[in-house]
Amino acid sequence: MMKRICIITAYVLSALMLLAGCASNSAEDAAKKAIVYYPDENYAELLSLERTVLSDTIEGEVDELSRALATEPLIDHMIPVLNDDVYIKSRTISGNLLRVDMSASYNALSKTQEVLTRAAVVETLTQVDGISYVELSVNGVPLADEDERPYGPMRGDSFINDTASEISTYDRRRITLYFADMEGYHLTKTARTVVYTANMSTEKLIVQKLIEGPENGEDVYPTIPKDTQLLSVTTKNGVCYVNFNAAIREKPYTVAENVVIYSIVDSLTELSNIDKVQILVEGVSDGTLYDSMSLDRLYERDTDIIK
């Protein structure tokens, strides 16, 4: 009888251990993941490292990822962007905006170091659920570009990557974009300073930003459906050829057809090397965009539509 009890007990223990193992694996699978960004030791590129996030609050996640940015990665050739000199003095959360105040030593960073540090902080911390934007300041003064224009709230995609795993050489540019006004019958001018990979054309940068739509605080409305993909953009003899996938024809916004067209045209013709724009859908320039705006013509700048 005692032997039978022992056998039954052994089976029960085995089952409990199996269930515990399954629960552990399930918890591990469900664990929240985040990408922490680190520069390489030469500050030539930004590399990424996945880690598990343990906290279940916004404040806790921000704190956890901030500590990760200051922790030496266990991988050769990666270094933390935060240290004893360059560190976060304070953080405040207001809605979906995270304000981060850096130590005064941040201003001593070289241009390359500053860009990669800013990109690492913003791209890492905007992964926190509930945080869409990060605004940086240094010793209480808003972080600004070389022309003393504040960067303001930044999204992770303010740093446009051509690859998912690293950031190469960066450039910074002031661009002008045209989005719809509240009624959807006119365009409103919006200026931004953006940081992007130097091997990306300015034409591509502008169109990608139009697709992404307005940023927080911009009192304008999107013109291009958010699921639209830019297939190609090339410029030749003053004409910019912009090729979208078919999603651009899925009109989700209450925006006039000519507003969509001239949002693209007027934004691109802000560049000195572009006089006209032709829009293609899936490589084809036949038919109309929606109802009446023909795709087989070269569109020139229209300032009358700008309000």
C-alpha positions as CSV (number, residue, x, y, z in Angstrom):
1,M,0.0,0.0,0.0
2,M,2.8,2.3,0.9
3,K,4.5,1.6,-2.4
4,R,1.3,2.5,-4.3
5,I,1.0,5.8,-2.5
6,C,4.6,6.6,-3.3
7,I,4.0,5.9,-7.0
8,I,0.8,8.0,-7.1
9,T,2.7,10.8,-5.3
10,A,5.5,10.7,-7.8
11,Y,3.0,11.0,-10.7
12,V,1.4,14.0,-9.0
13,L,4.8,15.7,-8.5
14,S,5.7,15.0,-12.1
15,A,2.5,16.5,-13.3
16,L,2.9,19.6,-11.1
17,M,6.4,20.1,-12.4
18,L,5.2,19.7,-16.0
19,L,2.4,22.3,-15.4
20,A,4.9,24.6,-13.7
21,G,7.2,24.3,-16.7
22,C,4.4,25.1,-19.1
23,A,3.4,28.1,-17.1
24,S,7.0,29.3,-17.0
25,N,7.3,28.9,-20.8
26,S,4.0,30.6,-21.3
27,A,5.0,33.6,-19.1
28,E,8.4,33.8,-20.9
29,D,6.6,33.8,-24.3
30,A,4.2,36.6,-23.1
31,A,7.0,38.7,-21.6
32,K,7.2,42.2,-23.1
33,K,10.2,42.9,-25.3
34,A,11.9,46.2,-26.2
35,I,14.8,47.2,-28.4
36,V,17.5,49.2,-26.7
37,Y,19.8,51.2,-29.0
38,Y,23.6,51.6,-28.5
39,P,26.2,53.3,-30.6
40,D,29.3,51.3,-31.6
41,E,32.5,52.1,-29.9
42,N,33.5,54.5,-32.8
43,Y,30.2,56.3,-32.9
44,A,29.8,55.3,-36.5
45,E,26.5,53.6,-36.3
46,L,23.6,52.7,-34.0
47,L,23.1,49.1,-33.1
48,S,20.2,47.4,-31.4
49,L,19.8,44.8,-28.6
50,E,16.6,43.2,-27.5
51,R,15.7,42.9,-23.8
52,T,12.8,41.9,-21.7
53,V,10.9,44.6,-19.9
54,L,9.7,43.6,-16.5
55,S,7.7,46.6,-15.4
56,D,4.0,46.9,-16.1
57,T,3.6,50.7,-15.7
58,I,4.6,53.5,-18.0
59,E,6.8,55.1,-15.4
60,G,8.4,51.8,-14.6
61,E,9.1,51.0,-18.2
62,V,10.6,54.4,-18.8
63,D,12.8,54.0,-15.8
64,E,13.9,50.5,-16.8
65,L,14.8,51.4,-20.4
66,S,16.6,54.6,-19.1
67,R,18.8,52.4,-16.9
68,A,19.4,50.1,-19.9
69,L,20.7,53.1,-21.9
70,A,23.2,53.7,-19.2
71,T,24.2,50.0,-18.7
72,E,27.3,48.5,-20.5
73,P,25.9,46.0,-23.0
74,L,27.3,42.5,-22.7
75,I,28.3,42.6,-26.4
76,D,31.6,43.7,-27.8
77,H,31.8,47.0,-29.7
78,M,28.6,48.4,-28.1
79,I,28.7,51.3,-25.6
80,P,26.0,53.0,-23.6
81,V,24.9,56.4,-24.6
82,L,24.4,57.5,-21.0
83,N,27.2,57.7,-18.5
84,D,28.5,59.6,-15.4
85,D,28.8,62.8,-17.5
86,V,25.9,62.5,-20.0
87,Y,22.9,61.4,-18.0
88,I,19.2,62.0,-17.5
89,K,18.5,64.6,-14.8
90,S,14.8,64.3,-14.8
91,R,11.8,62.9,-16.6
92,T,8.2,64.0,-16.7
93,I,5.2,62.4,-18.5
94,S,2.4,64.5,-19.9
95,G,-0.2,62.4,-21.8
96,N,1.7,60.6,-24.6
97,L,4.7,63.0,-24.3
98,L,7.8,62.2,-22.3
99,R,10.0,65.2,-21.4
100,V,13.6,64.3,-20.7
101,D,16.1,66.8,-19.3
102,M,19.8,65.9,-19.9
103,S,22.8,67.0,-18.0
104,A,24.9,70.0,-19.2
105,S,27.6,67.7,-20.5
106,Y,25.3,66.7,-23.3
107,N,26.2,70.0,-25.0
108,A,29.9,68.9,-25.2
109,L,29.0,65.9,-27.5
110,S,30.3,66.1,-31.0
111,K,27.7,66.4,-33.8
112,T,27.8,62.6,-34.6
113,Q,27.7,61.7,-30.9
114,E,24.8,64.0,-30.3
115,V,22.7,62.7,-33.2
116,L,23.3,59.1,-32.2
117,T,22.6,59.8,-28.6
118,R,19.4,61.6,-29.4
119,A,18.3,58.9,-31.8
120,A,19.1,56.1,-29.2
121,V,17.1,57.9,-26.4
122,V,14.1,58.7,-28.5
123,E,13.9,55.4,-30.4
124,T,14.3,53.4,-27.2
125,L,11.9,55.3,-25.0
126,T,9.1,55.8,-27.6
127,Q,8.6,52.0,-27.4
128,V,7.0,52.4,-24.0
129,D,3.2,51.8,-24.4
130,G,1.6,55.2,-24.0
131,I,4.7,57.2,-25.0
132,S,4.5,58.5,-28.6
133,Y,6.9,61.5,-28.3
134,V,10.1,62.4,-26.5
135,E,11.1,66.0,-26.0
136,L,14.7,66.7,-24.9
137,S,16.1,69.6,-23.0
138,V,19.6,70.2,-21.6
139,N,19.8,71.6,-18.1
140,G,16.3,73.0,-18.5
141,V,16.9,74.5,-22.0
142,P,15.0,72.9,-24.9
143,L,17.3,71.1,-27.3
144,A,17.7,73.0,-30.5
145,D,19.5,72.6,-33.9
146,E,22.4,74.7,-35.1
147,D,20.0,77.5,-36.1
148,E,18.7,77.5,-32.6
149,R,15.3,76.1,-33.6
150,P,14.0,73.7,-30.9
151,Y,13.5,70.1,-32.0
152,G,10.3,69.8,-30.0
153,P,8.6,66.5,-29.5
154,M,10.2,63.7,-31.5
155,R,8.9,60.3,-32.6
156,G,11.0,57.2,-33.1
157,D,10.5,57.6,-36.8
158,S,11.9,61.1,-36.8
159,F,15.1,59.2,-37.3
160,I,14.5,57.5,-40.7
161,N,16.3,54.2,-41.1
162,D,16.8,52.3,-44.3
163,T,17.7,49.3,-42.3
164,A,15.9,48.0,-39.2
165,S,19.0,47.1,-37.2
166,E,21.3,50.0,-37.5
167,I,21.6,53.7,-38.2
168,S,24.4,54.9,-40.5
169,T,25.7,58.4,-41.2
170,Y,23.1,61.1,-40.5
171,D,22.2,64.4,-41.9
172,R,19.8,67.1,-40.7
173,R,17.6,69.2,-42.9
174,R,14.8,71.7,-42.7
175,I,11.9,70.6,-44.9
176,T,8.5,72.1,-45.8
177,L,5.4,69.9,-46.0
178,Y,1.9,70.8,-47.0
179,F,-1.0,69.1,-45.3
180,A,-4.8,69.7,-45.5
181,D,-6.6,72.4,-43.5
182,M,-9.6,71.5,-41.4
183,E,-12.1,71.8,-44.2
184,G,-10.0,69.6,-46.6
185,Y,-10.1,72.1,-49.5
186,H,-6.8,73.9,-49.0
187,L,-3.2,73.3,-47.9
188,T,-1.4,74.5,-44.9
189,K,2.3,74.9,-44.8
190,T,4.3,73.1,-42.1
191,A,8.1,73.3,-41.5
192,R,10.1,70.7,-39.7
193,T,13.8,69.9,-39.0
194,V,14.4,66.2,-39.4
195,V,17.3,63.9,-39.0
196,Y,17.7,61.2,-41.6
197,T,20.2,58.8,-43.1
198,A,22.5,60.6,-45.5
199,N,22.0,58.0,-48.2
200,M,18.3,58.8,-48.4
201,S,17.3,61.4,-51.0
202,T,15.5,64.5,-49.8
203,E,12.6,63.7,-52.2
204,K,12.1,60.3,-50.5
205,L,12.3,61.9,-47.1
206,I,9.6,64.5,-48.0
207,V,7.2,61.9,-49.4
208,Q,7.7,59.5,-46.5
209,K,6.9,62.3,-44.0
210,L,3.8,63.2,-46.0
211,I,2.7,59.5,-45.7
212,E,3.4,59.5,-41.9
213,G,1.1,62.5,-41.6
214,P,1.1,65.4,-39.1
215,E,3.0,65.4,-35.9
216,N,1.7,66.1,-32.4
217,G,0.8,69.8,-32.1
218,E,0.5,70.5,-35.8
219,D,-3.0,71.9,-36.5
220,V,-3.3,70.2,-39.9
221,Y,-4.7,67.0,-41.3
222,P,-3.2,64.1,-43.4
223,T,-3.6,63.9,-47.1
224,I,-2.2,60.5,-48.0
225,P,-3.8,57.2,-46.7
226,K,-1.6,55.9,-43.9
227,D,-1.3,52.4,-45.6
228,T,0.3,53.9,-48.7
229,Q,3.7,52.7,-49.6
230,L,6.3,54.7,-51.6
231,L,7.6,52.3,-54.3
232,S,10.1,54.7,-55.8
233,V,10.9,58.3,-56.3
234,T,13.3,59.6,-59.0
235,T,14.1,63.0,-60.3
236,K,15.3,63.8,-63.9
237,N,15.5,67.1,-65.8
238,G,13.5,68.9,-63.1
239,V,10.7,66.3,-63.0
240,C,10.1,64.2,-60.0
241,Y,8.4,60.8,-60.6
242,V,6.7,59.5,-57.5
243,N,5.4,55.9,-57.6
244,F,2.9,54.7,-55.0
245,N,1.2,51.4,-54.4
246,A,-2.5,51.1,-55.0
247,A,-3.3,52.0,-51.3
248,I,-3.1,55.7,-52.3
249,R,-6.4,55.3,-54.0
250,E,-8.1,54.2,-50.8
251,K,-9.3,57.7,-49.7
252,P,-10.0,57.5,-45.9
253,Y,-10.0,61.3,-45.3
254,T,-12.4,64.0,-46.2
255,V,-9.9,65.7,-48.4
256,A,-10.4,67.1,-51.9
257,E,-8.6,65.2,-54.7
258,N,-6.6,68.2,-55.8
259,V,-5.5,68.7,-52.2
260,V,-4.0,65.2,-52.2
261,I,-2.2,65.9,-55.4
262,Y,-0.9,69.3,-54.5
263,S,0.1,68.2,-51.1
264,I,2.7,66.1,-52.8
265,V,3.5,68.5,-55.7
266,D,3.9,71.7,-53.5
267,S,6.0,69.8,-50.9
268,L,8.4,68.5,-53.6
269,T,8.6,71.7,-55.6
270,E,10.0,73.4,-52.5
271,L,13.2,71.8,-53.6
272,S,15.2,73.9,-56.1
273,N,15.9,70.9,-58.4
274,I,12.2,70.1,-58.9
275,D,9.8,72.0,-61.2
276,K,7.2,69.4,-62.0
277,V,5.8,66.2,-60.4
278,Q,4.2,63.1,-62.0
279,I,2.4,60.7,-59.8
280,L,2.2,57.0,-60.7
281,V,0.3,54.1,-59.1
282,E,1.9,50.7,-59.3
283,G,4.2,52.2,-62.0
284,V,1.2,53.2,-64.2
285,S,0.4,56.8,-65.2
286,D,-3.0,56.1,-66.8
287,G,-6.4,57.1,-65.5
288,T,-7.1,59.4,-62.6
289,L,-6.1,59.4,-58.9
290,Y,-9.7,59.3,-57.7
291,D,-12.3,61.0,-59.9
292,S,-10.8,63.7,-62.1
293,M,-7.1,64.4,-61.4
294,S,-5.3,62.8,-64.3
295,L,-2.1,60.8,-63.7
296,D,-0.7,61.3,-67.2
297,R,0.2,65.0,-66.7
298,L,3.1,66.8,-65.1
299,Y,1.9,68.9,-62.2
300,E,3.4,72.2,-61.4
301,R,3.3,74.1,-58.2
302,D,0.0,75.6,-57.2
303,T,0.1,78.4,-54.6
304,D,-3.5,79.4,-54.9
305,I,-4.5,76.2,-53.0
306,I,-2.3,77.2,-50.0
307,K,-4.2,78.9,-47.2
